[in-house]
Amino acid sequence: MEFAIRPRIHDYDTFAAFEQAHAVGSRDLILTQRFLHETFFSQTQAQTLFYDDYCDGEPTDKAVDAMLTEVRSRDFDRLIAIGGGSILDCAKVLALDSDDTVASLFAPDVQPGRKVELFLSPTTCGTGCEVTCVSVFDFPEVGSKIGKGFNAGFADHAVLIDEFLSNIPYPVFARSSADALVHALEIYLAPGASVYTDMFCLAATRSILQGYVRIAGLGPGVIQEDAKAYLAASNMAGIALANVLAGGVHAIAMHFGSEHHVPHGEATRLFLPPVFKTYYSKAPTGKIADIAQLIEEILGPCGSGQTPFEALDVLLSKVVPTRRLSEYGMNMGDADRYADKVIETQQRLLVNNYTPLSKADIVQIYSQLM
Ligand SMILES: [Fe+2]
């Protein structure tokens, strides 16, 4: 067993407090989106690179190649990424000391060092990727999103800034926090989990579920009151994710997200209930019983004939509403081919399943959501 928390974690109320504490200036390059720059730090003296000039949505390998070309022409000492998971994932690769393309960097055994100091500051509360070394990009020619961990992808500093959640659109909040919940739940059940990842996963799960119960009862207005708790929960789930990979929910979601251009957190939220119901029906007395107990503790006792994971599904449908797979354009006739593709491209994640998921299980999971 090995467990590490690599970046230093900082917590500031505002960007101004962060900027002052770290003397951010003209030798720094901020990778971000235009609307974040305009909203929170338009006065900064730092150089800027806008993700939206290269990418509309989640990053493809070719879009990151174009960013690499630009970044390699710039002169700067520190790279500061401020944004959602896609932007932070790009920054991990942009900070590498390499002249390779993304496709070459993703080849097995390629592990360049780092060229500049790296700061990652999330503006959503989900991926936790400010504390992981993994970058996930869409490779349209392969037909799937693919993730790779770079040893030099761990940032020097993970910076949590409450202010960045102050005007987060509700759908972005919902799908990003749901992704953090999926990280915590999947890693708690993963074969490689330890007492240390368990601690972070349970704390994150408790915090997010308590927040969701508050939203279901009081409305989305309570999100701002709970901003620190959500940022910390997604960060804790990210700490677990930096040590143990996620499993089947992510495996199925990665392929579906690529096939139908669905944001990562929306895709993982989609597949959380059916995968966990499948796990619970196959092996209800293992570690999943701890999660079932925690769900009942926070949501209240289940109704007759209802499992805790069905109760969780009901809560999720209120707080993080989603659509049927058919509404994304999937037909039941696609299920066989999709399951094959998941098994072919996502073994890295499937090995972390709580119980093995057969092709028939994966097809059944699709059918539950059609
Ligand atoms: Fe995720």
Residues whose N, C-alpha, C, O or C-beta is under 5 A from the ligand:
A	BS01	LIG	D179
